[in-house]
Amino acid sequence: MDNYINLIKLSVGTDSVEQLDEWQAMRRATAHADGLNRHVTRMWPKRADDILKGGSIYWVIKGLVQCRQRIVRLDEVTGEDGTRRCAIVLDPSLIRTQTAPKRPFQGWRYLPASDAPPDLPDHRQGEDSLPDDLNRALAEIGVL
């Protein structure tokens, strides 16, 4: 049994894994001295210790879980309004997963390791995303 927990989050405004990767690469080059991206959220995960035992953030793109990133650490940051926030610090590598349909939701949610879609095999990691309709149809019948 896995002793860690993942997070799942909508990647709003993103059309593909490639677009998410390009956006994050641009941010890494300019935003932080350590070269790691952060997703800042207003809620601090109550299960932070379990996340840091090997958890990832799974990205939902256009209604489908399509990739994940390993969570490196959780940093406390202060928002412009003075509120304490959580910066989820992410490994730069996007790891493609088997696609899985996911309905819209607000914020992030916990995703047990047992419920997370498996990674695609190494030889498929460099593939371009399939067209949305085909990707969704294959995910709905459990092919991808």
N, C-alpha and C positions, 0 to 999 in steps of 0.2 A: 504494500500500500504506500502511495506517495505521501510524504509528510509536508507537502507545501501546497499553497493555494495560488491560483492565478487571478488576474483581473481581466475583464472584458470591457471594451469601450468602442463606441461608434467613432469612426474617423469621418467626421462631418465635412462635406465638401470635397472629399477625395473620390476620384473615379476609378483608381486602380492602385495596385501595389506599387507599380512603377512611379506613379505620381506621388504617393506617400514617401517613397524612398528619395525622390528628387527634392521634395519639400524639406525633408529632414536633413538631407545633405547640405542644402543651402543654409539652414539654421545652424547646423554644427559648425560651419565655416565662420559664422559671425557672432553667435550668441553666447557661447560659454568657453572659458579658457581650457576646460578639460576635453572639449570636443564631443561631449555627450548631450543628447537631447533630453529635454524634460517635458513631461506633461504635468502642468500645474492644476491641481484640483482643490476645491475648498474643503473637502472632507478628508481627514486623516484616516487611513484604514485601521480599524480596530484589530485586524488580524495581521498587522505589519510583520511580526516575527515569522509567521507562516509564509508570507509572501517572499521574504528575504531568504528563505531556505531553498530557493530555486524557481520561484514563480516568474511568469511572463505576463505581459499584457497582450491579449488577443484583440486584433483590430477587425472590426466589422466595417466592410467597405461595400456600399450599395446593397445592404441587406444580407451580406454573406460574410461569415468569418473567413478571412483569406490569408492572414499571416499573423505572426507573433514576434515580440521582441522580449528578450530577457530583461528583467528588472534588476538593475545593478544596486540601487539603494533608494532610500526615501530621504529627502532633504526637507528641512523646515525652511520655508520662505515667508516673507511678509508681503502681502499684497499692497497695492497703492492706497487702499483704504485702511491699512494698518492691521488687517485681519491675518491671523496665522493660517498658512496654507501648506499643502503637501506637494512637493515637486517629486514626481515619479521619474527617477533618472534611468534612462534606457540605454542598453547596449546598442551600438549603431546597426548591427546586423538585423535585417528583416528576414525571418524564416517563414517560407511559405508553408501553409497547412492545407490539408484537405478542406475544401469549402464546405460550409455548413450554414443553412439558412438561419437568420436571427432577426426577430422582430425589433423594431425601434424601441429604445428605452432611454431614460434620462441618466446622465452621469456615468459612472462605472458600476460594475457588479462583480462579485466574487464568482470565480469559475473553478470548481474543483478539478484537479488534474484528471480524475476519472471521466469527466464530462467534456474535456477539451478535445478538439479535433486533432488527430495525429499530424505530425509533420509530413510533408511530401518527401519522398526519397531524395538523397543528395543529387542524383542525376536529373531530377526535375526542378531543382531550386532555381535555375537560371531561365526557366521558361517564361514567356510573356503571358500575361493574363488572358484567359479566353474571353470572347465577347460576353457581355452581361447576360443576355438571354440564354445562351448555351451553358454558361457557368451555373446559373440558377437552376435550369432544368436538370442538369447532371447532379447538382447538390440535392435537389428535392427527391431524386430517385436513389440517392446514396452511391453514385458511381464515383464521384471525386472525393 
